[in-house]
Amino acid sequence: MHKKPRINELKTMEGREVALSGWVYNKRSSGKVRFLILRDGTGYLQTVAFVKDVEPDVFDLMEKVSLESSVTLTGIVRLDERAPGGVELSLKHLAVHHMAEEYPIGKKEHGTGFLMENRHLWLRSSRQVAILRIRSEIEQSFRDYFYDNGFVLIDSPILTPAACEGTTTLFETDYFGEKAFLSQSGQLYLEPACMALGKVYCFGPTFRAEKSKTRRHLMEFWMLEPEVAFANLDDVMDLSEDFLVYVVSRVLDRCKEELKILERDLGKLENIRKPFPRVRYAEAVEQLKTLGSDVAYGDDFGGDDETVLTQQYDRPVMVHRYPSAVKAFYMEPDPEDPGLALCVDVLAPEGYGEIIGGSERIHDHDLLLKRIREHNLPEEAFQWYLDIRKYGTVQHGGFGIGLERTVAWLCGLPHVRETIPYPRMLYQLYP
């Protein structure tokens, strides 16, 4: 099949006649000259027609064609640094595949509620296209980093018989007469896999039934989780630090145009380099108190606390060794202070809060069983998880990183709802 050129390929085609298919993004007229802006998913192309250079029906059609109509434009490629993308098309012919109805999302300001109800159309805006292209690059960088570093991809199940992060945030469903839940995390299933393969990761959708309407929360989000055998907390922190630096560098390198559309302050992203500050939880509490927070030792940090703390740094800060009481049941206690968990939260700068949560896992069978009982979790649902502590158990650890919070941070977005094509939020299930 003959390959049609795309807008992002035109800079190498100066002087050639090409046919391009896409949608009418904008248009304007100025006397005897008319302009169409075409979009095709790879970029935006200004198309110019002078009344003396085209057939009268083509010139008239440029005036009549409605926004978001699907078209094929034929013309000569011209380099022009004043035009979007530095390229312009001198139009010869215009074919309309479908004349769109009046587009509901106009140039005027629309409320968030209206835009979310029309999310399927809002995706076409230049801002949303830029965000989704950056999201795609971030996803690919996630996969490439772990592939290049010898990790094996493990596809964890979506339907599970038990909780990972707490029973109050589970979406329950019927599984042929048994209770099943949408996965909160793939971690528990990764731990047996790392005992087989050494270094593994999963990447997929996860679900939390949190009745929260903050700018950081979704009911359905994507999470990447690596798990490493023979790894301690320092190894987990080193891995998360190296990984984040790689991802940020990749986005800066490959998404310049998209970041420009979003007016992202690149200087703040260029600061993201090793080493990251590593702060003990107890030190972070004292630091927050001096900054005016009423947080008390033993509290988990809220969004406001994370924002205040990260404003003191120009790169992510790693807060480690939280009290075990505010963390998950599977986290290894600190041998120097069993009341603390060998865990870390990586907090993004600029107020974006926790994007990575990780820990060393309990590898002793009896201690893990004790924790399961303390958390009132059903023992029978965790027998398989306990099993791996019976057969060659080893120190191991890993972390989870939320894709949407990472996208929000790197794009500089105020809310996670724009980071995923169809966000699932509290009371938001349409479209």
C-alpha angles and dihedrals in degrees: 000000000000110000115230115216121250126221094253090059098054100092089078093050104066112160095013125122110237139174116222128187125205144098133300105254098175141343141193140175134215112183109283096005129070132191133204124186110212123198124193104169094268098067148312126283128197112219120197130196128180116203091237094053103053138049114273092244091055092050091049092047091055087061095045101043111105128225114276093019111146112242146162116225124198122196150111121294115236127182112231121161090202092064125080108279091006093275134102133187121221100214123231102161139012124198120186116211095181129003104220124224117244104301112240095212105070134170093275122094116275128197121248092247092056092046093049091050087052096040091132088064098032088065088075095066118107092243094052092045089053092050093049092048090052090047089053091050092049091051091050091047089052091055095041094051094054094040091052091047096055101260121147119224113237119190106219119203123263094209113062136173097222147032126264104182103026136312097248095071100050126124104218126208137169117260106191092307096325128098115253132174137210108252119267091188141350093224100103090055092047094058095068089043093055088054087058101039107020100226120037141156140188130205124191149100121313131186134218122179093210114155091220130132098187123132090251102054135088128169091222121034140152121252134186116208127184123192125193131193118225090020127136130195093275089054090051091051092047091051095048091048095050091044095052093048089052093050095048092047090050093052092047090051100045107027104052095128094047093048088050091054089052091047089231117180099242093190090070092053093045088062091065102106138121137315106049118199111261113208128179115234091243091053091048091053091053091046091051092050091055087052092056102265120142092214114139129209107271095035121117112235118259126211093268092052091050091049094051092046096048092049086072092064137057094213137031116303122215113218111192141181102035119181110280090232092071096043137073123285096246098061119116114242119239107257089216092053116011090196088072128071123226091238141124137206116200109211118201119225126248092050098295093127129197114010098155130040119180145152150172106266127232107261099179113095098213094047092050091049089051091052093048089054093046089055092048092238120158107263094204091060091055101046092106090049091051090048094072088062089061100054115055098323116194140179107275141161148170146163144232126230123196111227096205095052089048091052091048091052097046093044093043093236122166094216137029093227090088094051098075128047096239111017121207108210135159105301091356113112100133133123 
